[in-house]
Every structure is written in C-alpha cells, then in structure tokens.
Amino acid sequence: EWVAAGPSLRAHRADRPPLPFADCSLVNYYCGSRALTLKTRMLRTLQATVVDPFEITPLTFVLTPGAGEKHRDERGLFRRAFDTLARTAPPDAPRNVWIVKSSHGCKGEGIELFTDVSAVTSFVDSSLEPYPFVVQKYLERPFLLSGRKFDIRTWVLVTPRFEIYMYKEGVLRTSSEQYCAGNLDRTLAHLTNHCLQERGPLFGAFETGNEMWFSEFQAYLDAHHPGLDFKRQAVEPMKQIAALCLQGVRPSLVESMAQDKFSLHSFQLFGFDFMLDWQFRVWLIEVNGSPAVAAHLQEGLVREVARLVVDPLFPSPARRGSRLHSALAEVAPAGGFELIYSPFPQPVPAIPPAEDTE
C-alpha cells in the first residue's frame, strides 16, 4: 500500500466496485485483455487483425479434446498442413516438429513436442480438462547463443489513455543445455521457461539466473556474428509487433470497459515473448498478462510505471510535494519506457532556423 499526503493508491480487484476513499479507481488490469493473453484467443485476435498472422507467429492450430474427426476444431487443417510440410520439405530439412500447449497452461507445464500427427491428436484427446490446446509449428532452427536456445522477454505497458510503451531493457532467457533438434526428450534443451530450467543441474552455469541483457547480447553478436544489429533487426520488429497486437485487441478492451458499470482507470503491464530463427527473424510466441520481471529491473520498472500511470491521475500539489512523488519522479536507474504507439498526435520537433552565413 502506498499512501501519499494527498490521495491514496491501493490495489483492488477489477470486478469489485470503486473504493470509497478515492475519487478514481486505478486498476492494473484491462478487462478483455485475455483476447491476447490466452494462447488460443491470441491466434483469433491476430487472424482478425493481421492479413497473414503467420508472418509474425509460427503456424498454429487450435485443437479441443473431443470425439475424433467429428469434433469441430482445426485438426483437419492441422493434418493437411503437417502432411504438406512433410511432403515438400527438402531432404536436409529438420524434422517436422510441432509444439503442443494447453491454452490454460503456464510455467512450462504440460508442453510436449511431437513429430507424429496421430500422437498430437491422441495427446490432446487424452486430456481430462475441456480447455483447448494450441498446436504450433516448432522452430527447429532457432538462432543459438553459444549452441544453446533462448527466448526473449520484453515488457510492454498500456496506460489508461491507451498509450503503448516498451521497456528499453529486455532479457534473453537461456537454456543451460546444448540444443539438439534430433533429441526431443531433452526438455531443458528445448524449453527455456525459468520454472523448468531452474530444476536442471546447470542452471546459472553460463549466465546468472539463465538471463542475458540486451546490451550483453549485442556484445556477443559483435564477437561471434559481426554485422548483426540486435536493436535494428530485432527490437524494432518487436516494437511493431507489440503495437500491432495491442491495437488489434483494443476493441475488446473498449467494449469490456463500456459494459463495466464501475468507474475504472485501467492499465496493464504485458510480457511479450519472442524468438529468433536462424535467419535472425523475429517470431512472436505468446503474451503474458501478469509477467514476472527480472529482479535487476524491478525497482526501475516500477518507478517508471508509477511515473507514467499514477502521477497523471494524482497531480495534486500535496502529492507533488510528497516524498513519495519525489521518489517516483527519479529517473529509473536502467532502461526506461519508450513510447511505441499513441492514439494522440505527437508534437513535431521544432526546426531550428537556418544560420545566417552572410
């Protein structure tokens, strides 16, 4: 609980009425955001937003536990795609691997890799839960870090005014085992989730906490892959994808807020997870609606969120003069958010007058 000399800021659930001691209620959740954070609904949102969603996320299908071919899901489309890839792949291509995840799974639990279409459908139909699964084409040829796989976590903030910011510092979450496309039984070589990696004997052996910062990764690229520019070739596409996704889900957020009988100001911090393939191309894997934040970045990130979200709603002189406001107004020690989308016109930088050369 944070209490300043003026208004109070306290956390409460979005499905409860406004708190009686505040003129406005600020909630760190956007109703309707599950249209992006649930794996199956993210696919539907992208299909409704992007001309070809599989230009930014791997080929994906939704399968639901049910009665075989009579079940109305996408298993028929999945079978055809599987067979087409198997038939058209060149002889030296990697195996036809697919990754299967429950739409309600988290922390890497229940994720399986398959190379047989019947094994995929059998696995889905064996589930005792009614929740659908996403069946996604596995990136068999990822870009590797010293022979190990990694994914990329970026933090994206949506303010009450629907301004979208991306935190400048992000993290590579690395595997602690050498990648081998031919051995799918080595879970820690394929899945980079911290909750799985920390169980392995080599966790932290190569990077502290199996994490590498963006600046450290660029140094690695400079040493081992000269000419690759991580910011220009990867971070910039990540910004574009994140902004596109959130603009696509905005109608769901607006509709949910319009139906809400409470007076709420919503904001939310999202975790966008990406991968790079062997050609250094960016792929969106999933979006987390309640992301963990690397311990090294927590203090600075929280200060920045408060500056961008809390301060504009509580601009009273009492708050401006409080110790809390002074602390939050400090520049974050690392990173900082960068505006990547705004629904409002941005000021055009003034052009300095030409110097008189006479």
N, C-alpha and C positions, 0 to 999 in steps of 0.2 A: 504494500500500500504506500503510495506517495501522496503526501499532504503538503500543500504549499500554504502561504499566508492567505491566499485567496481561495479559489475553487479547489475542489478535491478531485483527484483522478484515482478511481478504483476499478478493478476488473470485475465484470459480472457476465453472466451468460446472455447470449443474444436473444434467447427465447423467453427471457423474463422482462417484465415491464420496466420502464425507466426508473432509475434510482431517485428517490425523493429529494436527495440533498444536492443534486446537480442540475443546472439549467439545461445541459445537454448530456447525452449518454454517448460515450466513445467506446466502441467495441472492436476488438482485434479479430474480427471475422466478418466476411461478406456472405450473407445468405445467398445461396445459389452458386457459390464457388466450387461446389463439388462437380459441376459440369466440366471442370477442368482437372480437379484433383483425384477423382475416381478414374481408374485406368480405362474402363470401358466408355465412360462418358467423355473423357478427353478425346477419344477417337471420333465420337459422334460430333463433338464440337469442331474438331479440325475438318471433318468431312463437310460440315455446313459452312465453314469459314474459308477454307483454302481450296483453290482449284484442284490441286493434287496434294493431299496431305502426306502422301508417301514420298514427297520430295524433302520433307523435313523430319519425318519419323519413319522408322522401318515399317515395312509391310505388316499389317496387323489385322487379325480377325477376332470376332467375339464368339465364343462357344459357351453354351449353357448345359449343365448336367441334365440329361434327359433321355428320351426314348429313341436313341439312334438316329436313323435317317429321317424319321417322322418329326423330329424336333425342329422347330423353326428357328434355327440360328444360322451361322455362316460356315458350318462345317463343309457344305458342298463347295463353296467358294474357296475354302482353305485347301480342300483336296485338289482342286484344279490348279491352284497356284503352286502347291507342293509338287505336283506332277510336272507342271510346266518348267519349273526351275530345275528339277531333276533331269528332265529330257534335254533342255537347252544348255545346261552348264558345260563348259569346256572340260576336257579330260583332267586338266591340272587344277580345277576349281576345288575349293574347300568343300567339306561335307555339307549336305543340306540340313543345317541345324536350325531348330526353332525353340524359342524360349516360351514357357507357359507360366503365367502368373494369375493368381486369384485376384479379382477386382477388389476384394476386401482384405488382401494380404498386406503385410508390412514387415519391415526389418529383415527382408530377405527370406522370410519363412515360406515354405511351400512352393518355391520356384524350382522348376525342373527343366532340363534340356533334353530334346528328343531329335532323332533322325528318321523316325518312322511315323507315318501319318496315323496308322491304326493305334500306335502306342499313345499318341496325343489324345485321340478321342476316347480311348479307354481310360486314361488318367482323368480326364475331365468328367466322364460319366461315373467314375468311382467316387466322386466327391459326395459327402453326406450333407453338404450345405447347398442351398439353392443359388448361391451367388455365381454370376458368370465369370468366365476366365478370358483373359486376353492371350492370344497365341500370336507371337511376334517373331518375325524373321530375325534370327540371331546374327550379329555382326561377327562373322567368323574371322575377318581380317581387320582387327582393330589396330589403331596406332598404339605402339607399345612404348613403355618407359623402361629402358634397360631390360627389355624382354618380358616385362610384366604389364598386365592390363590395368586400366584405371577408368574411372568416370569423373565427371566434372560437376560440382555443385556451385550454383550461383544463387544469390538471394535477391528477390525482386519484391519491391514494396509498392502496393497500390494505396493511395491516400484517399480520404473522404471525397476529394474533388476529382477522383479518378486520374490523377497524375501517376505515371508509372516510372519508378526509379529502379536501377540495378546497382547493387553494391559493387564498387570497383574492384575489390579484392574477392577472389573466389578460391576454391580449393580443389585440388585433384585428390580423389580418394583411391588409394592404390591397393593393388593386390600384393601379397607377400610371397607369392609363388610364381614361378615362370609359367607363362602362358603356353598352352599346348592345345591346338584346335582338335587334335585327334583323340584326346582323352577327356571325355565329358564327365568322368567320375571324380575328377579333382575339383571339387566345388570351389575351393579357395583360389584356384587359378582362373576361374570364370566369373565369380560373383564378388563384387568389390564392396558390398554392404559392410559397414563397420561392425554391425552386430554379429556378422558371420566371421569376418576377418579376425576380430579380437580373440576368437577361440583358438586360432592357429598358433603353433609354436614360434613362428617367425613374425608375429605381429609387432610392428615397430622396429624391425631389424634394419630396414632400409631408409624409412622416413619416420620421424617421430609421430606416433599415432597413425601411421599409414596416411599422412597428409602432406601434400606439397603445394605451396602457394604459387600463384600465377607468375610472380617475378622469378621464383626459383625454376619454374618450368621453362621460362624463356631462356634462362641461363643454360639449362640442359639442352634446349634446342640449338642455341648458339654453338655449343660444344660438339653436338652429335649430328645435327641436321641444319647446317648453315643455310641461311636464306629463308627459313620458315619464321613468320612473324605471327606469334600467337594472338596478339591483340587485334591485328588487322584481319587475319584469316580465320580466326575462331571466335574471339569475343564479340566482334562486330556482328557476325551472323547470329550469335546467341541473343544479342540485344534485339535484333529484328524479329527473331522467332518468339521471344518472350512477349514483346509488344503486340505482335500479331495474335498470339493466343489469347491474351487478356482483352484485347479489343473484340475478339470473336466471342468471348464469354460475357462481355458487358451486358448484352440484352437480358441474359439470365439473371445477372446481379440486379439490374434496374427493376426487372419485373418482380423479383423476390422482395426488394425493398418497398416497392409500391404496394404490395399486398400486406406488408408488415404494418400493423396498427400502432406500433411503437415509434417514437421519435429517436432514431439512432443515427449516429455518425459512424460509419464503418471504415476500417482499414484492415489490411492483411499483408503479412509477410509470407511470400511463397518461396519454396525451394525448387528451382528448375534444374533437372539433372540431364546432362548431355554426355555424348560420347563422340570420339573422333575415329574415323575409319583410317585405313592405311593410306588413303589419299589426302588425309587431313581435312576431311569433310565433316561438318558438324551434323549430329543427329540428336533430336530430342527424344529422350527415353521416357520420362514421366515428370509430373509436377506434384510436389508435396505441399499440402495446405497448412501443415504445422511442422516446419522443418527444424531440425537441430541446427545449431550454429557452432562453428568451431570455437573452442574456448578462447583461443588467441584473439578472436574478433568480437566476442560478445559485448564487451564494455563499449567499444566504439560504435558498434552497430546499434545497440540500444539507445545510446545518446543521439545518434543521427535519426532514428525513428521518432524519438520524442521531439526532436527539433522540427522535423518535417510534418508531424501529425498532431502532436499535443499542443505545441506553442501557438499555432494559428487559431486554435479553438479557445485558448485561455490567455488572451492578450492583455488582461487587466494590469493596471500599474502595480497592484500588490504582487502579482505573480512575476512581473518583470523585475521587481526589486528583491525577489526572494533568493535565498541561497540555492534552492533547487533549480530555479531558472538559470542562474549564473552557471551552475554546474552543467546543465544540459546544453547551454549555449556554446560550450567549449568545442573547439574543432576536434573531431574524432582522431585518435592517435594514429589510426591506419585506415586506409580505404576511403570511405565516404560514398554516398549515393550519387549516381549520375542520372539525370532526367533523360529517359529514353522515349517518352510519349507524354503529351499534354493535350487535353481537349480544348485548351485555350490558346489564343495567338501568343506567340513568344515575341518579346521586343527585338527589334532589328538593331544590331550594334551600329552605333553612330560611325560614319565615315569621317575620319579627320580631314580638315581642309588641306588642300594642296599647298605646299610651301612655295612662297614667292621666291623665284630663282633670280629675279632681276636685281 
